[in-house]
Amino acid sequence: MELSAFGSAARIKVQWLPASVASLLIVLLVFPASAFADATPLDTAAVHQRIVERGVGHSVNIEERTGVVLSGKIEAIGANSFTLRLRDNPNPVNVKYLDVADFPRGGPHGSTIFLLTGIGAAAAFSIWAVVHFHNVEQQNQLPTTPPVPTIP
């Protein structure tokens, strides 16, 4: 359908619009704004809330203010600290909420997202290439001619 009032200039502008919107959506989904935001420092109430949400018996990974990373299961939750049984040490460790510098909520990291996006893009390109070259091969074929009838 052609808009006669606007002519070909309007048609050209509308043609690049879907591609621009699609490109913008891809960039926004691949690079979310939260990935560029500075991490907010954790206070004791936030650490306590996250520990309570995770619950006793569940695994956690925390980083102390000294830079030591602890991984283990929560054994007990107190008002000012919690007890953690480390994976490589059978003795429980008491960790104060004030000492926790980072408590990741979990979920995929940036490298995992990048890897999965790359795999998806490679798969999509492979499927496109197979379909495209299959169609090109069939497009250049001429129909077979019927056999010439023989006269007895």
C-alpha positions as CSV (number, residue, x, y, z in Angstrom):
1,M,0.0,0.0,0.0
2,E,1.5,3.3,-1.0
3,L,0.7,6.7,0.6
4,S,0.4,9.1,-2.3
5,A,0.5,12.2,-0.1
6,F,3.9,11.4,1.2
7,G,5.4,9.6,-1.8
8,S,8.6,7.5,-1.7
9,A,10.2,9.4,1.1
10,A,7.7,8.1,3.7
11,R,8.1,4.6,2.3
12,I,11.9,4.7,2.8
13,K,11.5,6.0,6.4
14,V,9.0,3.2,7.3
15,Q,11.3,0.5,5.8
16,W,14.2,1.1,8.2
17,L,11.9,1.5,11.3
18,P,11.4,-2.2,12.1
19,A,15.1,-3.0,11.7
20,S,16.0,0.0,14.0
21,V,13.5,-1.1,16.7
22,A,14.7,-4.7,16.5
23,S,18.3,-3.6,16.9
24,L,17.5,-1.4,19.8
25,L,15.6,-4.2,21.6
26,I,18.5,-6.6,21.0
27,V,21.0,-4.1,22.5
28,L,18.7,-3.4,25.5
29,L,18.2,-7.1,26.2
30,V,21.8,-8.1,25.8
31,F,23.2,-5.2,27.8
32,P,20.7,-4.4,30.6
33,A,21.2,-1.2,32.5
34,S,21.7,-3.0,35.8
35,A,24.9,-4.5,34.5
36,F,26.5,-1.0,34.3
37,A,25.2,0.2,37.7
38,D,27.5,0.4,40.7
39,A,26.9,-2.1,43.3
40,T,25.2,-0.8,46.4
41,P,26.9,-1.6,49.7
42,L,25.1,-4.1,51.8
43,D,24.0,-3.1,55.3
44,T,23.4,-5.6,58.1
45,A,19.6,-5.6,57.6
46,A,19.9,-6.5,53.9
47,V,22.4,-9.3,54.6
48,H,20.2,-10.7,57.4
49,Q,17.2,-10.5,55.1
50,R,19.0,-12.4,52.3
51,I,20.2,-15.1,54.8
52,V,16.7,-15.6,56.2
53,E,15.3,-15.8,52.6
54,R,17.8,-18.4,51.7
55,G,17.1,-20.4,54.8
56,V,18.9,-22.9,57.0
57,G,20.4,-25.8,55.1
58,H,20.8,-24.0,51.8
59,S,24.1,-23.1,50.1
60,V,25.5,-19.6,50.0
61,N,28.5,-17.8,48.6
62,I,29.6,-14.7,50.4
63,E,32.6,-12.4,50.3
64,E,33.9,-10.8,53.5
65,R,35.2,-7.3,53.7
66,T,38.7,-8.7,54.0
67,G,38.3,-10.2,50.5
68,V,37.9,-13.8,51.7
69,V,35.2,-15.8,49.8
70,L,33.2,-18.3,51.8
71,S,31.1,-21.1,50.3
72,G,29.0,-23.4,52.4
73,K,25.6,-24.3,53.9
74,I,23.8,-22.2,56.5
75,E,23.5,-24.0,59.8
76,A,22.0,-21.4,62.1
77,I,20.8,-17.8,61.8
78,G,21.2,-15.4,64.7
79,A,20.4,-11.7,65.3
80,N,23.9,-10.5,64.6
81,S,25.6,-13.4,62.8
82,F,25.0,-16.7,61.1
83,T,26.8,-20.0,61.2
84,L,28.2,-21.4,58.0
85,R,29.6,-24.9,57.4
86,L,32.2,-24.6,54.7
87,R,32.5,-27.1,51.9
88,D,36.2,-27.8,52.5
89,N,36.1,-27.5,56.4
90,P,34.0,-29.6,58.7
91,N,34.1,-27.1,61.5
92,P,31.3,-24.4,61.4
93,V,32.3,-20.8,61.0
94,N,30.5,-17.9,62.7
95,V,30.1,-14.9,60.3
96,K,28.9,-11.5,61.5
97,Y,26.6,-9.6,59.2
98,L,28.9,-6.6,59.5
99,D,31.7,-8.6,57.9
100,V,29.8,-9.5,54.7
101,A,30.8,-7.3,51.8
102,D,29.0,-9.1,48.9
103,F,26.2,-11.6,48.9
104,P,25.3,-12.5,45.3
105,R,21.6,-13.5,44.8
106,G,22.6,-16.1,42.3
107,G,21.6,-16.3,38.6
108,P,23.8,-16.3,35.6
109,H,26.9,-14.1,35.4
110,G,27.7,-11.9,32.4
111,S,30.0,-14.4,30.8
112,T,27.3,-17.1,30.9
113,I,24.8,-14.8,29.3
114,F,27.4,-13.8,26.7
115,L,28.2,-17.4,26.0
116,L,24.6,-18.5,25.7
117,T,23.8,-15.5,23.4
118,G,26.7,-16.5,21.2
119,I,25.6,-20.1,21.0
120,G,22.1,-18.9,20.1
121,A,23.3,-16.6,17.4
122,A,25.5,-19.3,15.9
123,A,22.6,-21.7,15.9
124,A,20.3,-19.2,14.3
125,F,22.9,-18.3,11.6
126,S,23.5,-22.0,10.9
127,I,19.7,-22.6,10.4
128,W,19.4,-19.6,8.2
129,A,22.4,-20.7,6.1
130,V,21.0,-24.2,5.6
131,V,17.6,-23.0,4.6
132,H,19.1,-20.3,2.3
133,F,21.4,-22.5,0.4
134,H,18.8,-25.2,0.1
135,N,16.4,-22.6,-1.5
136,V,19.2,-21.4,-3.7
137,E,19.9,-24.9,-5.0
138,Q,16.3,-25.5,-5.8
139,Q,15.7,-22.0,-7.3
140,N,18.3,-22.6,-10.1
141,Q,16.9,-26.0,-11.2
142,L,14.9,-26.2,-14.3
143,P,11.9,-28.5,-14.4
144,T,12.5,-31.8,-16.0
145,T,11.1,-32.2,-19.5
146,P,8.7,-35.0,-20.0
147,P,9.9,-37.9,-22.2
148,V,9.3,-37.6,-25.9
149,P,6.6,-40.1,-26.9
150,T,7.8,-42.7,-29.4
151,I,5.6,-43.5,-32.4
152,P,5.2,-47.3,-32.8
